[in-house]
Amino acid sequence: MTTTPDCGPAPLVLGAYLRSLRLAQGLTLAEAAWAIRGSAAKLSRMETARVPLRWEDISTLMDHYGITDCPTLDAAQEWTTKTRWGVIGDGAPGWQDRLRACERHASAISVYTSVTVPRIAQAVGCPVDELTLVMAATDEARVRVHSLIPGQPGQDVTILIDGAMLLRTLGHPRAMATQMAHLHRLATSAGGPRVLVAPLQAGAIPPAGNLYRFELFGHELWVSEGYSATYATGADSEKYRHCLTAGLGAAKGPKMSAAMLKVASTRFERLATPKTPGDVLERLTS
């Protein structure tokens, strides 16, 4: 069985996944290629979706990297049968690892979020909502979480936030305050990502979860993330493209967005401050 490049998301995601697994083991291309009796150049082309992927090679490499559980292997094998699919759903074991792999190896990332602070921009160790908690409680990660640090060079990253996130408390206000402050630091750091806010009055309709656009190995890959991931390429990604374009068109500029994040951080800090009975009485009678 093989997957054919340029016919869908399967070779892109599997290639990024294989590369991340290899790097997690600290193996060079030459060392890992030995397992499939191939060259470093061949494995590099496999990892970047420049050659068809044979299931025999994929299974051998995954075993070499310590992936031996049947559900994960079955999921990967199923992907190799979807040669010309433009949309692929991934809720099988290891789906978060595969999404993390795409995040890590993309040269550019745009993410539009309406529910949770994107994983790459979260303040470490500070979950904010049910979705983040559920995602953090899944199987042990085999691909390291990719986080942005203020001033970190490398990827071209744009984070688009629905204005409702600045108003509603999806988690503890203190956690939300920490997240908003972290986003503000990212937005104002030299060489940091673009962090933009689409205000409610702009009328943009945000995605139900996180919507990603990756530039991955010279291809455009779209991902809708909720409690699983859905990958799309080509014409099948048009609805995602329209959603992101509308959100970017409605967004405030970097300076105004940073100011809005600062206000949101202050607001959540005030919500997290314990109130005395006198404070409550004052508000009720004023």
N, C-alpha and C positions, 0 to 999 in steps of 0.2 A: 504494500500500500504506500502511496506517496501523496504529498500535498504539493500543489503547483503554485509557485510564487505569482503574485499579482492577481490571483483569482479570489481573494478573500482574506480575512484576518488570521486564519489558522497558522500559516507559516510565519507571520510576523510575531504572533504571541508565543508560539512554541519556540521560535528561535530565541526571543528575548529570555524566555524561561530557562532554556538550556544554558544560555550564557550566564545568567545569574546563578544557577546551580553550580556551574563550573567555578565561577569566581568565589562562591561561598566555600568551596572546598580548597581554594588556594591553588588551583591547577592552571598551568599554562595551556595554551592551545595544543602544543605538541604533546604534552603529557596526557591530556584528555583524548586526543585523537588516536592515541595508541589503542584505546579500548575498542575502537571500531576499525582498526587496521587501516586508518586513513592518515592524511597529512594535516598539518596545522591549517593550511590554506583551505582544505575542504571543510574542516570544522568551522572555520571563520565564515565561509559562505553559507553553511547551514544555519549558523546563529544569526545571520543578517538576512535570511530569507532570499538568498541569491541562487539557491539550487533547490530542487525538490527534496523533501524530507522523506526518507524511508522509515517505516515503523520499526524495522529491525534495528536501525541505527539509533532511533529515539529511545527504544526500550533498553538497548545496551548501555547507552549513555546515562539514562536515569538510574539504572541499577548501579552503574559505576559511581554515581553521585549519591547513592544511598537512598533513592526513592524506590521502595519495594512494596508499599501498600497497594493492594489491588484496586481500591476505588480511584486513587490518583492515576494509576497506570491505565485503567479502563477509560477514564475520562480523556487522557491524552490520546489513546488509540482511537477513540470515537472521533476526535477532531481530525485525524488523518483520513477519515472517510468523507469529510465534508469539503471536498476538493474545491468546488466552485460556489460555495455558500458565501453570500455577501454579509450575512448576519449570523452570529454564533452566540448562544447563551452559555454562560459558564457559572454554574452554581455547585460544581463538584468539589470534593476535597482539594485544597490547594488553590482555589480560585483567587484568593487574596495574594498568594505568592506570584501568580501569573500577572496580576494587575500591578503589583509592586515592581516586577521585572520590566514591564513596559514603562513605568514611571522612571526607573533608574536609567534606562538606555535610550530614552527619547531625547532628541536634540532640542525639541521645543515642546512645551506643554501649555495648553489653555484649559482652565477648569472653571465651570459655572456651577455654583453651589447654592442650594436653598435650604438645606436641612442641617448639614454638619460641616464644620471647618474641615477642608480637605486634609487628608493624612499628611501630605508633604508640607503643610503649613501649620500643623497643630503644635501647640506648646507641649513639649514632651512630658508624658506622665500626667496629663490633665484632661481626661475625657470630659466631653461636654453634653452628651446626649445618648439616648438609647442605642442608636445605630453604631456609634463609636464603641460603646460598651459591648455590644454583641460581636462586633468585629474583633475586638481585643480578646474576646473569650473563646475564639475558635482554636483550631489545632495549632501546635507550635509552628512558628514561622520558619521556613527554610530559606526565604529571601529577606534580607535585612530591609527594614523600613527605610524609605528614602525621605529625609527631612531637609528642609531649606534652613540655612543659617544666615542671618543678616550679613550681607556682603559676600556671600559665597559665589564664586564665579562658576561658569559652566553653562547650564541650560538657560534657554530663553523661556521664562515662566510668566504667565498672566493668570491672576486669580480674580475671578468675577463673582462678587457676593450679592445675593438678593438682599434688598434693604430690609426685608422682614426679619432676617437673622439679627439685625442690630436692635430689634425691639422685643422679640419674644425670648423667653427663658426656656430653652430646651433641656437645660441641666441646672446645676446649682449656680446662682448668680456669681459667686466667687470664681468658679471655673470659667464662666463666660467672660468675666472681666479679664481674667488671665489670657484667654484666647484672643480677645479683642486687642489687648495691649500688645500681644505678640504679633498680631497681624499689622498693627500700627508700626512696630519696629521694623518689620519686613518692608512695609511700604515706604518708610523713610530712610532705609539703609542705603548706603552708597553701593550701586551695582546690584541692588536687591531686585526681587520680582515686582512686576506691576500688580498692584492690588487695587481693584476698582469696585465701586459700589453702584448697583443699579437701584435707584430709589423706588419706593412703592408707587409714587404718583406717575412714574414714567410709563407704567402699564405693561412692562415686559412680563411675559409669562415664563417663570423659571422652570427648570427641570424638577422632577419629583425627588431626585437625590443629587448625585454629583454627575456632571456631564464633562467628559474629557475629550480633548483633541490632542493627539500625539503626532509629532513628526518622528517616525520610527524607521530607521534604516532607509531613509529616502522615500518613505510612503506615509500617507495620511491614514491614521487609525482613530476611530471614534469609539468611546466607551461610555455606556450608561451604567452607573454604579448605584446599587441600593443594598439589598441583602444578598445580591449576587452581581454578576457583571454581564453585560451584553455588548459584544464587539461588532462594529460595522465598518465597511469600506465602500468606496465607489458610490454608485447611485443609491444604495441602501442607507447611506448616511445622511441623506438630504434633510430629513426632519431635524436631525441633530445640528446640522450646519445652520439651518434657519433659526433654531432656538438660540444658539450661541451668537450669531450675527445680530439678532434682535437685542439680546442682552448687552452686547458691547456697544451697540448704537444708543442704548438708553443710559449707559453708565456715565457717572460723573468722572471728571479728570482725576489724575493721581493726587493732586494737592487737596481738592475738595473731599475725595474719598478718604484720604488719611485723616482729615479733620473729623469726618463722620465716625471713623473708627475710634478716634480719641474720645469723642463724646459718648459713644456706646460703652467704652471701657469704664468711663466715669459713672455712667448711669448704672451699670451692673455692680460696680463697687458700692454704690449707695444702696442698691437693693439688698446687697449682702450684709450691710451693717445692721446689727440687731437694733430694734426699736424699743424704746421704753414705753410703758403705758402712757406716760405724759405726752410722748410724741404722737401716739395714736389719737389721744383725746384732742390734741391741738389740731390735727388734720381734720377730725370729724366736726369740730366746732368752728373752724375758720371759714 
